[in-house]
Amino acid sequence: MDPVTSTERFSFVCRRCRHEWTREYQIRRWADSSGDEYTACSIAGLPVVPPWSGILACPACGGYRVALIPRPSTKDHRGRSRHDHAGRPEHIP
């Protein structure tokens, strides 16, 4: 499968200071010849950990009690939610 790159917006909340913010990621997905799927994430061309990794720091207080805010109101053109149950955006062809 040829790599597919999309820009996706994720929202977060710090459970320590309650700060909320949004960040856009470039998400690149591909599969090798065996069918194994891979994902690489970047911001402004620099590699970063995936937003669903759970190891992000709050930009306001530096705390690591950061949660990804699922956005169930985000729908694709068929009306399906673009987030899976873990809050990660789904790849919808």
N, C-alpha and C positions, 0 to 999 in steps of 0.2 A: 504494500500500500504506500502510495506517495504521501509524504508528510503534509498534514493539514494544519495551518496556523490560523488561530482566531484570537481576537482581543476580547477578553471577558472581564467584567467588573465584579468585584467581590466586596462585601461589606463586613466589617469586624466591630466587635465591642470588647473593651477591656473590662474584665470582671473585677479588677482592682480599683480603677478610678472612674469607670463608666464612660470613658471616652469612646466615641464612635467615629469611624472613618471608612472611606471607600478607596479602593486602589484598583487600577486596571493592570491586568497581566496579559502577556502574549503567551498563549498556550499552544504548544506544538505537539501534535499526536501523530504516531505512525506505528506500523506493525512490520516486523521482520518477515522473512520468507517462511518461518515456522508458524506465523500467526500470533506471536507474542506481541502484546501492545505496550507501547512506551509513551511517556508524557514528559515534556521538558517545559519549564516555566521561566519566563524572563520579564524584567521590567526595564524599559529603555535599553534593551539589548544586552543587559547583564543577567546572567543566570541567577535564579533565586529558588528557595525552597517552595514547593507548591503551597498555595494558600490554605489547603485543607490539611497540611502537615501537623498543625497544632504546636509549632515551635516558633511562632512569631512574637515579636516584642511590641508592646504598645509604644507608639511614637510620642505620647504625652508623658507617661510615667516610667517607661522602660520595663514595666512588668510583663511577665510571661503568661498571665492568666487571660489569654486572648481567645475569644470564640468567634467562629465564622457565623454570620447571621444568614440563615437561609432566607431566600426571597421567593416564596411560593407564588407571588403575583407575577413573576417573570414568566411569560409564556412564549412558546414558539408559535409559528404561523398556524399550527394545527390545534392550538389551545392547550397543549401539554405543558406541564411544568418543566422548566429547564434545569431543575435541581433534583438530585437523587436524595435518598433519605438521610445521607450523611451531610447534606448541605453543599455538596460539590456540584458544580454545573455538569449536566449531562452533555455528551456530544450528540447532537441531534442532526442527522444528515439533511 
